[in-house]
Amino acid sequence: LNLTFSDGRTGPLGTLREMQTAADDLRELQELFELYSVEYREINQCLKDSVQLKRVWDVIAMVQTIYLEWRKTKWNEINVEDLVDENKKLQKEVKGCDKLVKNWPCYKGLEDAVKNMNTSLPLVEALHHPAMRERHWSQLMRACGMTFTMDDNFTFG
């Protein structure tokens, strides 16, 4: 599908901004010839959707980057209170997204990731307690069906 722009150039259907420009040119011509003026609401809706989608993916990228950094934290250096505070800020950021995106799968995944971290952090705090002994870790490994070594290289992730 090709478009002809007001400056005479032609080309394939391009970006939303180019389509908006072409729609504005058409609307101008329709008004000039006193024709029924078409609104092209779909282009405006696509623009709104793309802005919101970009915002959601920016928040997703931010959350993933922060969680990735947390996973690199050495077990003995974890400060759960700071992580909880940071996660609350992330939760506010997620809830601050437009209501338009709340049913989108990418938003649902983001929301779930932040909620899951919110649920996990109190467990990390309990596991981080000095009363945890070797026998407790052994019981935990048996219950989870996993083995790991609690040494200086053990991390949050």
N, C-alpha and C positions, 0 to 999 in steps of 0.2 A: 504494500500500500504506500503510495507516494503522496506527499503534501506539496502544495505550491504556496510559498510564503509571500507576504506583501511586497517584499523586495525583489520578487521574480524568481528567486532560486527555488529549485525543487529537490526533494530528497525523500528518503524513507521516513516513515513515521518514527519520530525520535523520542526525546525525553518528554516528561509531562509538561515541563515549562515550554517546550517548543509547541506541544499540542495546545497549551493554553494560549500561546501567542497566535497560533493559527486560528483558534476558536474566536479570539478577540478580533482578528482581521475579518473573519467571516461575519461576525456580529456587526461590525462597522459597515460592511458592504450591504448587509441586510437592512440596516437602518437607512443607509444612503438611498437604496432603492425602495424604501418604505415597504419592505417585506416583513413577514412574521419573523421575529427574532428568536433564534433557538438559544436556550440557556446553557447547554452542555454541562449540566449538573454533575455528570459522572466524572468529568475531568477534575472539578473542584473536590469531589469526594475522594478521588484517587490521590490528589495532592495531600489532603488531610490524612488519609490512611498512610501514605508513605512517610509523612512527618512523624506520625505516631509509631509506626513500625520501626523507624530509625531510632526513636527515643527508647523503645523497649529493648532493641538489640544493643544500644549503648549501655543500658543498665545491666543487661545480661553479661556483656563483656566485662563491665566493672566488677560485678559480683564474682564471675569466674576467676578473674585476675586476683581478687582479694582472697578467695578461698584457696587458690593455688599457692599463694604466698603463705597462708596459714598452714597448709599441709607440709611445708618445708620447715616449720618451726620445730626445734628440738623439744622433746617431751619435758625436760627440766626447765625450759624457758617459757613454757606456756603460761600466759596470764589470762585465765578464763574470764575474769571480770572485764578486761579490756575487749576481749573477743565478743562477749555478750553485748557490751555497749556499742561496739562497731556493727554487730549484727542488727541491733535495734535501729541504727541509722539506715542500714541497708533495707530493712523492712519498711521504714518510712518512705524511702526512695521508691520502692516497689509499689507501695500503696498510693504514691503520688502520681502514678501513671494514669492517663486519661481513661475514663470509664469505657470508652470505645474499645479498648484493647483487652479488657478483663476476660473476655471469652476466647481470646486467641490462644492457640496451643503454646506458642512461645512464652506468653505471659504466664500461663498456668504452670509451665515447667519452671520458670523463674520463681514464681510464688512458692511452689513446692520445695525448691532447693533452699530458699531462705527459711521456710517453716521447718524443714528437716534439720537444718543447722541449729535453729533455735531449740529444737527438741534435743539435739545431740550435745550441746554445750554443757547443760547441767550434768550429763553423764560423764563427760570429760572431766568436769570438776570433781565428781565423786571418785573417778579413777585416779585423779591426780592427788588425792588426799594422802598425806604421809602415813596413814594407818594401813594403806594397801601393802600387803606382804607378798612374798614370792608365791605362797600357796594360793592367794587370791588370784594372782595372774594365771597360775596353772589351771585353776577352776574355770576362769574366763576363757582360756584357750580351748579347754575341753568342750565347754558349752558352745563356743563359736565354731569349733571344728577347724581352728587355725593354730599355727604356731608362729611365734615371733620371739625375738630376743630383746629383753629390756636392757639395752646398753646406752652409751652416750650418743649413738647414732639414731636411736629410736625417735621418730618424728610424729607429729599430729596426724599426718596423712598416711 
